[in-house]
Amino acid sequence: MNLNEIQDLIKFVAKSGVTEVEIEQKDFKITIKSEGKNKGTDSPIIVQSAAPAPLPVAQVAAAPVAQVAAAPVATPAAPAADDDSKYITIKSPMIGTFYRSPGPDKDSFVNVGDNISKGDTICIIEAMKLFNEIESEVAGKIVKVLVDDASPVEYDQPLLLVDPA
């Protein structure tokens, strides 16, 4: 998780009224809590801790190696980001559960390689027992589906990549 993602998460917590968000990955854990009585004046508090004690000890010993290895890894990642920059990202307009098809036994609304037009239904997001059809605001070709079927999504989370060409 990079700094921009953390900042976006903090903004989300501050705006949404959510009191606590906790994310745990194999190498770190982050908890963001919003405290206060008025939503508009909540100030997020970030508590960040590393994995269990043996892991940081190993990281301290391997720190010089990790720093050296980080530079070559970052260089190939930059062209990949540039490749995705030519695509339009369709993002989730709400928090809920992402579904690619209207039902378990039905075909997906869109698949990789499909051409879509503005107004085409691309997925469903279930929020509070309501199924909301999400329509495309762009025309183009689906390049990649970024979310698994029936998985939870957050507000503004990327769902699909579309090539507008």
N, C-alpha and C positions, 0 to 999 in steps of 0.2 A: 504494500500500500504506500503510495507516494504522498508527498506533502499536499498536493492539490486535492487528492481524494479525501484526505483527512479534513482539510478546510471546507470542502463541499459538505462533508458529513456534519461538521459543526454547524454550518449554516442551516442545513436541513433540520437538525435538532432544535436550533433556536427558533426557526420559523414554524415548524409543524406542531409544537406543543408536546412532542414526545418527551417523556421525562428521562428515559435512559436507552442508550443503544450500546450493545456490546458486540465486538467482532473479535474472533479468535482464529488465527491462522497458525501454521506449524512453528513459525519463528517469532511471533509476537501476539500480544493481546491488547486491545484498546477498548476502554469504556468511556463513553461520553455521557455525562449527566447534566441535566439542566435543572437548576434549582432557583427558586424564587416564586413569588405569588402572582405576578403579572406576566403573561406570555411575552409581551413586547419588551420586558426588561430582563428576561432570563439571561443569565450569562453562563455559557457552557463551561464545565470544568472537565479537563481531560486527565484521565488517569491512565498511564501507559506503563506496562510492565513486560518484561521479557519472559520467555518460557521458563520451565523449572531450573533450579540452581545448577545442575550439572551442565546444561546447555550453555549458559553464559560463560562458564569456566572454559569450555572447549572453544567458544568463540574468541575469548581473550587470547588464548594460545594461537589461534588461527587468524587473528585480526590482520597482521601484515599480509598474509596470503590473500585474504578476502579483499583487501583494498587493491591489491595488484590485479586480482581476477575481475574486479568490478569494472575496471576501465574497458577491457576488451568486450565484456558482455554488453555494456551500454552502447558501444559503437554499432553492433549489428541491430540493436533494438531501434535505433533512430531511423534507418531506412524502412523498417517495417511500419513504423508510425507514419512515415511519409507516404507509403503505399496506401494506407487507410485514409490519409487526409484527402484523397481525391474522391472519396465516397461520402455520401450523406448518411448520417447516423439518425435513425428513427429511435426516439427515446420514449420511455414510458411516461404517460401524462399523469399517472397516479400510482399509489401503493396498492399492491394486490397480488393475485396469482395469475401468472402468464399461461395462456393456453393457445396452442397453434391451430387447433381445429374447433369446430362448434360442438363436437361430442367425441367420446372415446372411440366410436366406430366410424367416424367421419374422416374425410381427407383434410389435410392441412389447408388453411386459407392460402398460404404462399409457401413456396419451396425455393431453395437456392436455384438460380437460373430463370425464375419466373419474371415476366415483365409486369409491372404494376402501373396503375394510373392514379391520379389524385382522386381521393374518395373511395378507393378500393379498401375493403376490410382486410386487414393484415393479421389480426389476432384478436383474442378476447382477454380482458383483464377482469378477474373476479375481485370485487371489493365489497365487503360487508353483505355477502349473499346476492349481490347484483352483478350480472354479467354484462360488461361494457364492451361493445364492439369498437375496436380502435381502427380508425380509417387513416390511410396514407395521406400525408400532406404534400408528397412529392411523387413524381413519375420517374420510372427507371427500372433497372434490373436488380433483383435481389442477389447480393454477393455473398452474404453470410448471415446466419441466424445466430445471435450471440447469447441467447437464453434457452435453457432446456424447457421442454414442455412440462407444464404443471409445477413450475418452480416459482418461488416468491420473487417479486421485483419491487424495487424502490422507485420513488418519484425521480424522474430524469435519468433513470438507468438506461444505457443503450440496449436496444432490443435487436435491431437489424441494421445491416449495412446495405445501402442502395447505391448503385452506379447510375448517375443521372444521364450518362451519355447515351 
